Amino acid sequence: MAYLALRGRRQRDVLVLLALIFAAASLFCQSAEIDYNRYYRFPLSIGAEYQSLSPFPAYGSLYNIFDLSFNLRYPLPTVPALQPVLKLGLMRFDSQDPAEPAKWDHSHWYGAIGTVYSHRFARAFEVGAEATIGFSEALFPDLLPEEGTVSSLNLLLELGARIALNPSYSFNLDVHPGIRYQRSLNPLKEMKGTIPDMYSCDGADISPELNWTGVPEGTQSLALIMDDPDAPAGTWVHWVIYNIPADATGLEENLPKTMELANGAVQGLNDFMAIGYGGPCPPSGQSHRYFFTLYAIDTEFELEAVLNKAMLLATIEGHVLAEAQIMGNFQS
């Protein structure tokens, strides 16, 4: 009897083992037949996403960046792993500049469209990639306190990977490492309001930072004139600068009031009878307009004399390929 009992136990063990092998094989065959990309795909996916972003050190940006977005994904019926996506979100940039921590704080409201490729190779796990393009409106509440909140339009490009855990049919947890590129499309927009005191005779009287894009092909040099058409004695010239290199994308803040600058540009004579920049200085209580006009010129001039506005305009006549203008207000 002891032998028969031992034999029966062995038979039972073998039967259990065969049952487990059969069950595993059945599951494997079933898994091989199921296309998870179709069987477990939502007709429409609605999600929320939080990201913490870090600027590349090469850009010298001292920011903590946080992003909260909502997205819609629609799997294509014929190729459900391919999913057009719509994103709406808010990015918050918290400046870590120790000198002026609040000045550069700003937010971006943005919208973007793109495509997600998401391959589900197991019941509860998927991997993929995402590419989007969109636009944002950057809001700076403290950049120009005299004017209030100012804004600028930006281009956004994003490329990233996607790793998702799907604990249930109606809930996903995603990890989304990626790279986001952002570029301002109108960097001079903030100059269309009030000019800060530091750029006027009421403050430090230093020249403002200016930036531009879209210099036309064939440009050999650039020139800039700043003037005030509301001055009591007629248009008053505050700044004349020419022979700016064609590949320059702007002028730094607080340029020295010398004839020749480090980049080869030449500063002319303003109506204060001085070289370089002279800031807004209207009569007390008056608000004046100040126009910054940039000229793209098809030649570079070799001049020995210092030019004023009238002389510069006469010199560049017939050589201007394009011009751009912005305006700022100032009240003393």
Buried (B, 14 or more C-beta within 10 A) or exposed (E): EEEEEEEEEEEEEEEEEEEEEEEEEEEEEEEEEEEBBEEBBBEEBEEEEEBEBEBEEEEEBEBEBBBEBEBBBBBEEEEBBBBEBBBEBBBBBBBEEEEEEEBBBBBBBBBBEBBBBBBBEEEBEBBBBBBBEBBBEBBBBBBBEEBEEBBBEBEBBBBBEBBBEBEEEEEBEBEBEBEBEBEBEBBBBBBEBBBBBBBBBBEEBBBBBBBBEEBEEEBBBBBBBBBBEBBEEEEBBBBBBBBBBBEBEEBEEBBBBEEEBEEEBBBBBBBBEEBBBBBBBBEEEEEBBBBBBBBBBBBBBEBEEEBBBEBBBEBBEEBEBEBBEBBBBBBB
